[in-house]
Amino acid sequence: MDDKPCEPRGRVRRRVLLASAGGCAVLGGVLVLVPWGHGTPEAPSPQERALAAVTSGVPAALPDLAALVEERERHLKQHPRDARAWAVLGAARVEQGLRLADPACWSRAEKALRTSLKVRPKDNAPALRGLATLANARRDYAEARTWGEAARKLEPKRWTTYPPLIEASMGLGDDEETQKLLDRLTGLRSGPAVMARAAAVYRERGWREDAAARLADAASAAGEPAERAAYLERAGQLAWERGDREDALRHFQEAVRTDPDQRAAQAGQGRALAALGRMTEALSAYRVALAAQPRPEYALELGELYESLGLRQAAEVQYALLRERVRLAAAHGADEELVLGRFEADHGDPAAAVRRLRAEWKRQPSTAVADALGWALHRAGRSSQALSFAVRATEGVQGGGVRSALYAFHRGMIERELGRYGAARRHLREAVQINPYFSPLRVPQAKAALARLGEPSVQAGPESS
């Protein structure tokens, strides 16, 4: 508390006026002497925007990434011993590969990152983090964990160390470690990138409202359009998973308006538009997404949409594209066995799907792999073996916290085959309640199976209810 005696108000007023006049005189002098516009910070260049994004692990705009790659390559021709520049180039190439669905970028990224380690083999955390991010992009989560832990030993208090480790732990189905890593991350940092990472973890646990809230906050706080668009796309995916076609479409459309190169959102538009019955627009959205980002998942979705419309030949074109993209990914060290196994189970050779997915389960026993393997076993006529994997994918206590209509459908169909009619009825109903539009091919199958199961008999035991 100030013990200074109060001054008369008139004296205070005169001092304020004199000070204000003096301040104006000084300010006026400054305005005269300083050139107009001085002090206004210049907008960051495309390279600077991309550099800030890739070193923070957030999405970057494709034109900015191209500018950064060009600038780093030019710099490295003159300074080939710059380990940090090699690490930045590698990180930018990883992000390019993700945005373009071009696995060749990842081979270039690996070369740059390993060159960084060769130039500076010790205390090179940026290169180690880059290799962890690259391994995640290739879906090699065990290797991502190895590189990520090496980076953590060097920089345990740097927040950017933890997102690649969280993604790796999620891919390996290690829920306990995922939570520990998330707690560490949120203790070190707040902000949109951390909110989005937390949202991904919450989604896997089935906490959809919490995940949606985090993504809404992340999108509001995002600094650059590409980052904001990425979070809007993820929010749209959450809306889609709960069966809200209109809300999903709004998020996807806003994401594309914010960043026209947001191809995941364009594929999301195709999904939502098809559910709304706007098939011409849906097909167009899928084609645009695939032309710029030919991910095998999009080819599978579009192929199944064509198949649901009776356009078998058009579907086969997409299935051929899927196989081609999987082969290309494998040639550059990426693992697309999950999507290939899902495809083979429904549209190819279920026995081959089982072999692929069993190997995948040994490498990385995630919820998604459990669901796919269970379904492949069922399609191969081995439903009794399939059930434990379907339970693993759908029971929260066993790690399957994510609320997925497709997973519930798979479990219900397996239970129906095994004569567990009550459980089958519950899970098939759950599938169409979670998302009545989850698949243009599977929703009619779920409804037909429910119709055949009918209502439980009053005299029937608990298994029929």
DRENMAR-768367 format. One line per 5 residues: number of its first residue (from 1); their letters; for each residue x negated, y negated, z of C-alpha. Coordinates in steps of 0.25 Angstrom, whole numbers, padded with zeros to 4 digits, always signed. Each point is the difference from the previous one (the first is absolute). Example, Ala and Ser with C-alpha at 12.3 -4.5 7.8 and 13.67 -1.06 7.14 Angstrom:
REM DRENMAR-768367
1> as> -0049,+0018,+0031  -0006,-0014,-0002
//
This chain:
REM DRENMAR-768367
1> mddkp> +0000,+0000,+0000  -0005,-0014,-0004  -0003,-0009,+0013  -0002,-0012,-0008  +0010,-0011,+0004
6> ceprg> +0010,-0004,-0011  -0002,-0012,-0008  +0011,-0011,-0003  +0008,+0004,-0012  -0003,-0013,-0007
11> rvrrr> -0015,+0002,+0001  +0001,+0015,-0005  +0009,-0005,-0012  -0011,-0011,-0004  -0011,+0011,+0001
16> vllas> +0008,+0009,-0009  +0003,-0010,-0010  -0015,-0005,-0001  -0004,+0015,-0001  +0010,+0002,-0011
21> aggca> -0005,-0012,-0007  -0014,+0004,+0001  +0003,+0014,-0005  +0007,-0005,-0012  -0012,-0009,-0003
26> vlggv> -0010,+0011,+0001  +0010,+0009,-0008  +0001,-0010,-0010  -0015,-0001,-0002  -0001,+0015,-0001
31> lvlvp> +0011,+0000,-0011  -0008,-0011,-0008  -0013,+0006,+0002  +0004,+0015,-0003  +0004,+0004,-0014
36> wghgt> +0014,+0004,-0002  +0003,+0015,+0003  -0013,+0002,+0009  +0002,+0010,+0011  +0011,+0008,-0008
41> peaps> -0006,+0015,+0000  -0002,+0005,-0014  +0009,+0012,-0003  -0008,+0013,+0001  -0005,+0006,-0014
46> pqera> +0006,+0014,-0005  -0013,+0006,+0005  +0001,-0006,+0014  +0014,+0005,+0001  -0003,+0014,-0004
51> laavt> -0013,+0000,+0009  +0009,-0004,+0012  +0010,+0011,-0003  -0009,+0012,-0003  -0009,-0003,+0012
56> sgvpa> +0012,-0001,+0009  +0007,+0013,-0006  +0012,-0008,-0006  +0006,+0001,-0014  -0006,-0010,-0010
61> alpdl> +0005,-0005,-0013  -0004,+0008,-0012  -0006,-0013,-0008  -0007,-0004,+0013  -0006,+0014,+0001
66> aalve> -0005,+0000,-0014  -0006,-0014,+0002  -0007,+0005,+0013  -0005,+0013,-0007  -0006,-0008,-0012
71> ererh> -0007,-0010,+0009  -0006,+0011,+0009  -0005,+0008,-0012  -0006,-0013,-0006  -0007,-0003,+0014
76> lkqhp> -0005,+0014,+0001  -0007,-0001,-0013  -0009,-0011,+0006  +0000,+0006,+0014  +0001,+0015,+0000
81> rdara> -0005,+0002,+0014  +0012,-0008,+0006  +0006,+0011,+0008  +0012,-0008,+0005  +0003,-0004,-0015
86> wavlg> +0000,+0015,-0004  +0010,+0003,+0012  +0009,-0011,-0004  +0000,+0005,-0015  +0003,+0014,+0005
91> aarve> +0012,-0005,+0009  +0006,-0008,-0012  -0001,+0012,-0009  +0007,+0008,+0010  +0012,-0010,+0000
96> qglrl> +0000,-0001,-0015  +0001,+0015,-0001  +0012,+0000,+0010  +0007,-0012,-0007  -0002,+0006,-0014
101> adpac> +0001,+0015,+0003  -0013,+0001,-0007  -0009,+0011,+0007  -0012,-0004,-0009  -0001,-0013,+0009
106> wsrae> -0003,+0009,+0012  -0012,+0007,-0007  -0005,-0014,-0002  +0003,-0004,+0014  -0007,+0012,+0005
111> kalrt> -0013,-0003,-0008  +0000,-0015,+0005  +0003,+0005,+0015  -0011,+0010,+0000  -0010,-0010,-0007
116> slkvr> +0003,-0009,+0012  -0004,+0011,+0009  -0012,+0003,-0008  -0005,-0014,+0001  +0004,-0001,+0015
121> pkdna> +0001,+0014,+0006  +0001,-0005,+0014  +0010,-0010,+0007  +0009,-0001,-0013  +0014,+0001,+0006
126> palrg> +0006,-0007,-0012  -0004,+0011,-0009  +0004,+0011,+0010  +0014,-0007,+0001  +0001,-0001,-0015
131> latla> -0003,+0015,-0002  +0011,+0003,+0011  +0010,-0008,-0008  -0005,+0007,-0013  +0002,+0013,+0006
136> narrd> +0014,-0004,+0005  +0004,-0004,-0014  -0005,+0013,-0005  +0009,+0007,+0011  -0013,+0006,+0006
141> yaear> +0004,-0003,+0014  -0011,+0009,+0007  -0011,-0008,-0008  +0007,-0013,+0003  +0000,+0003,+0015
146> twgea> -0015,+0004,-0001  -0004,-0013,-0007  +0009,-0008,+0009  -0006,+0006,+0013  -0013,-0004,-0005
151> arkle> +0004,-0014,-0002  +0006,+0000,+0014  -0013,+0004,+0006  -0006,-0013,-0006  +0011,-0010,+0002
156> pkrwt> +0010,+0006,+0011  +0006,-0014,+0002  +0002,-0004,-0014  +0015,+0001,-0003  -0002,+0004,-0015
161> typpl> -0006,+0012,+0005  +0013,+0006,+0005  +0010,+0000,-0012  -0008,+0010,-0008  -0001,+0009,+0012
166> ieasm> +0015,-0001,+0003  +0004,+0004,-0015  -0010,+0012,+0001  +0006,+0004,+0013  +0014,-0001,-0005
171> glgdd> -0004,+0008,-0013  -0006,+0011,+0009  +0013,+0001,+0008  -0007,-0005,+0013  +0011,-0008,+0007
176> eetqk> -0008,-0001,+0013  -0012,-0006,-0006  +0008,-0009,-0009  +0007,-0006,+0013  -0014,-0002,+0007
181> lldrl> -0006,-0007,-0013  +0013,-0009,-0001  -0001,-0004,+0014  -0015,-0003,-0002  +0003,-0008,-0012
186> tglrs> +0012,-0008,+0006  -0009,-0003,+0012  -0010,-0006,-0010  +0008,-0008,-0009  +0014,-0005,-0004
191> gpavm> +0005,-0005,-0013  +0007,+0005,-0012  -0010,+0011,-0004  +0001,+0006,+0014  +0016,-0001,+0000
196> araaa> +0000,+0007,-0013  -0009,+0011,+0005  +0009,+0002,+0012  +0012,+0001,-0008  -0006,+0012,-0008
201> vyrer> -0002,+0007,+0013  +0014,-0003,+0005  +0006,+0005,-0013  -0007,+0013,+0002  +0006,+0001,+0014
206> gwred> +0014,-0003,-0005  +0000,-0014,+0007  +0006,-0006,-0013  +0006,-0013,+0007  -0014,-0003,+0007
211> aaarl> -0007,+0003,-0014  +0010,-0009,-0007  -0002,-0011,+0010  -0015,+0000,-0001  +0000,+0000,-0015
216> adaas> +0010,-0012,+0000  -0010,-0007,+0009  -0012,+0004,-0008  +0007,-0005,-0013  +0003,-0014,+0007
221> aagep> -0014,-0001,+0005  -0008,+0005,-0013  -0010,-0010,-0005  +0000,+0003,-0015  +0011,+0004,-0010
226> aeraa> -0006,+0014,-0003  +0000,+0003,+0015  +0014,-0005,+0003  +0005,+0008,-0012  -0007,+0013,+0005
231> ylera> +0008,-0001,+0013  +0013,-0004,-0007  -0002,+0013,-0008  -0002,+0008,+0013  +0012,-0006,+0006
236> gqlaw> +0008,+0004,-0013  -0004,+0014,+0002  +0005,+0000,+0014  +0013,-0005,-0004  +0001,+0011,-0011
241> ergdr> -0004,+0011,+0009  +0012,-0004,+0009  +0009,+0000,-0012  +0002,-0015,-0001  +0000,-0002,-0016
246> edalr> +0003,-0015,+0000  -0010,-0004,+0011  -0011,+0009,-0006  +0003,-0007,-0014  -0001,-0014,+0006
251> hfqea> -0013,+0003,+0006  -0006,+0007,-0012  +0005,-0012,-0009  -0006,-0010,+0009  -0013,+0007,+0001
256> vrtdp> -0001,+0000,-0015  +0003,-0015,-0001  -0011,-0002,+0010  -0010,+0008,-0007  +0004,+0005,-0014
261> dqraa> -0011,+0010,+0001  +0007,+0007,+0011  +0003,+0013,-0007  +0004,+0008,+0012  +0011,-0010,+0002
266> qagqg> +0004,+0002,-0015  +0001,+0015,+0002  +0008,-0003,+0012  +0009,-0008,-0008  +0002,+0012,-0009
271> ralaa> +0004,+0008,+0012  +0010,-0010,+0005  +0006,-0003,-0013  +0002,+0015,-0004  +0007,+0001,+0014
276> lgrmt> +0009,-0012,-0004  +0004,+0007,-0013  -0008,-0011,-0008  -0007,+0011,-0009  -0005,-0008,-0011
281> ealsa> -0007,-0010,+0009  -0005,+0011,+0009  -0007,+0007,-0012  -0006,-0013,-0004  -0005,-0003,+0014
286> yrval> -0007,+0014,+0001  -0006,-0002,-0014  -0006,-0013,+0003  -0006,+0005,+0013  -0006,+0012,-0007
291> aaqpr> -0006,-0008,-0011  -0008,-0008,+0009  -0002,+0010,+0012  +0002,+0014,-0005  +0001,+0007,+0013
296> peyal> +0004,+0015,+0000  +0011,-0003,+0010  +0007,-0010,-0009  -0001,+0010,-0012  +0007,+0011,+0009
301> elgel> +0011,-0010,+0004  +0002,-0005,-0014  +0000,+0015,-0005  +0010,+0004,+0010  +0009,-0012,-0003
306> yeslg> +0000,+0004,-0015  +0003,+0014,+0004  +0012,-0004,+0008  +0005,-0007,-0012  -0002,+0012,-0009
311> lrqaa> -0012,-0006,-0007  -0009,+0013,+0001  -0009,-0004,-0011  -0003,-0014,+0006  -0002,+0007,+0013
316> evqya> -0010,+0009,-0005  -0008,-0012,-0006  -0001,-0005,+0015  -0004,+0013,+0005  -0011,+0001,-0010
321> llrer> -0005,-0014,+0004  +0000,+0005,+0015  -0009,+0011,-0003  -0009,-0009,-0008  -0001,-0010,+0011
326> vrlaa> -0003,+0011,+0010  -0011,+0006,-0009  -0006,-0014,-0001  +0000,-0002,+0015  -0007,+0013,+0002
331> ahgad> -0011,-0004,-0010  -0003,-0012,+0009  +0001,+0007,+0013  +0014,-0003,+0004  +0010,+0010,+0006
336> eelvl> +0014,+0000,-0006  +0003,+0014,+0005  +0012,-0004,+0008  +0008,-0007,-0012  -0005,+0012,-0009
341> grfea> +0005,+0010,+0010  +0014,-0007,+0001  +0001,+0000,-0015  -0004,+0014,-0002  +0010,+0005,+0011
346> dhgdp> +0012,-0006,-0007  -0004,-0001,-0015  -0011,+0010,-0002  -0007,+0012,+0008  +0005,+0001,+0014
351> aaavr> -0011,+0010,+0003  -0011,-0009,-0005  +0006,-0011,+0009  -0001,+0009,+0012  -0015,+0002,-0003
356> rlrae> -0003,-0014,-0002  +0008,-0005,+0012  -0006,+0010,+0009  -0014,-0005,-0003  +0005,-0014,+0002
361> wkrqp> +0006,+0004,+0014  -0013,+0005,+0004  -0007,-0013,-0004  +0010,-0010,+0005  +0012,+0006,+0008
366> stava> +0009,-0013,-0001  +0015,+0000,+0001  +0001,-0002,-0015  -0008,+0012,-0003  +0008,+0008,+0010
371> dalgw> +0013,-0003,-0007  -0006,+0002,-0014  -0006,+0014,+0004  +0013,+0004,+0006  +0008,-0003,-0012
376> alhra> -0010,+0007,-0009  +0001,+0012,+0008  +0015,+0000,+0000  +0000,-0002,-0016  -0010,+0012,-0001
381> grssq> +0010,+0009,+0008  -0006,-0001,+0013  +0010,-0007,+0009  -0003,+0007,+0013  -0015,-0006,-0001
386> alsfa> +0005,-0013,-0005  +0009,-0003,+0012  -0011,-0003,+0010  -0006,-0011,-0010  +0014,-0006,-0002
391> vrate> +0001,-0001,+0015  -0014,-0006,+0002  +0004,-0011,-0011  +0013,-0004,+0007  -0001,+0002,+0015
396> gvqgg> -0006,-0012,+0007  -0006,+0009,+0011  -0008,+0007,-0010  -0005,-0012,-0007  +0011,-0002,-0011
401> gvrsa> +0006,-0013,+0006  +0002,-0007,-0013  +0015,+0000,-0004  +0000,+0006,-0014  +0013,+0004,-0008
406> lyafh> -0009,+0009,-0009  -0006,+0007,+0012  +0013,+0002,+0006  +0006,+0005,-0013  -0012,+0010,-0002
411> rgmie> +0002,+0005,+0014  +0015,+0002,-0002  -0002,+0008,-0013  -0010,+0009,+0007  +0009,+0002,+0012
416> relgr> +0012,+0003,-0010  -0008,+0011,-0007  -0004,+0006,+0014  +0015,+0001,+0004  -0001,-0011,+0010
421> ygaar> +0012,-0007,-0005  +0003,-0009,+0012  -0014,-0006,+0000  +0000,-0001,-0015  +0013,-0007,+0000
426> rhlre> -0005,-0010,+0011  -0013,-0003,-0008  +0007,-0001,-0014  +0010,-0010,+0006  -0012,-0007,+0007
431> avqin> -0007,-0001,-0014  +0012,-0007,-0006  +0002,-0009,+0012  -0014,-0005,+0001  +0000,-0004,-0015
436> pyfsp> +0012,+0004,-0009  -0009,-0003,-0012  -0013,+0006,+0003  -0002,+0008,-0013  +0008,+0000,-0013
441> lrvpq> -0002,+0016,+0000  +0001,+0004,+0014  +0012,-0008,+0005  +0010,+0007,-0009  -0007,+0013,+0005
446> akaal> +0002,-0004,+0014  +0015,-0003,-0002  +0002,+0013,-0007  -0007,+0008,+0011  +0009,-0007,+0011
451> arlge> +0012,+0003,-0008  -0003,+0014,-0001  -0003,+0001,+0015  +0013,-0007,+0003  +0004,-0003,+0014
456> psvqa> -0004,+0008,+0012  +0010,+0011,+0005  +0007,-0002,+0013  -0004,+0014,+0004  -0014,-0001,-0005
461> gpess> -0012,+0000,+0010  -0009,-0012,+0002  -0009,+0003,-0012  +0012,-0003,-0009  +0004,-0013,+0006
//
